[in-house]
């Protein structure tokens, strides 16, 4: 990090923070799914 910006060999990189509200998970084979809910501040 330099001057508040992330750098790599390719140059400057934009970085964002993402706060999840819901995540979904699925299984292979048998039908299955689940959901996780995240509390917000």
N, C-alpha and C positions, 0 to 999 in steps of 0.2 A: 504494500500500500504506500502510495506516495501522493502527497497533497490532497488527501481525501479520496483518491481514486485507486482502484485495483489495477495493477499492471502485470503483464506476462510477456513472454518472448514475442507474441503477436501484437503487442501494444496495449492500449487502454481497454479495460473491461467494465461494462455496466453491471452492477449487482443490485438486486432488489430483494426486499424482505417480503415474504408471503406468509400470511397467517391463515392456517386452514380453519374452516368451520365444520366441514364434514368430510370423512374419508370412507371409501367403500373398499371392501376386500372380497375377492371371489376365489373359489376353489376349482380345480380341474377335476374332471371325471364326474363325480356325483354333484348334483345341483346343490350349491351352497353359496351363500353370501352373507356378509355382515356389514354393519355400519358403525362408525365411531363418530360421536359428536364432541366437539371441543368447545369449552367455555371461552368467551371473549372477555377481556378485561374491561 
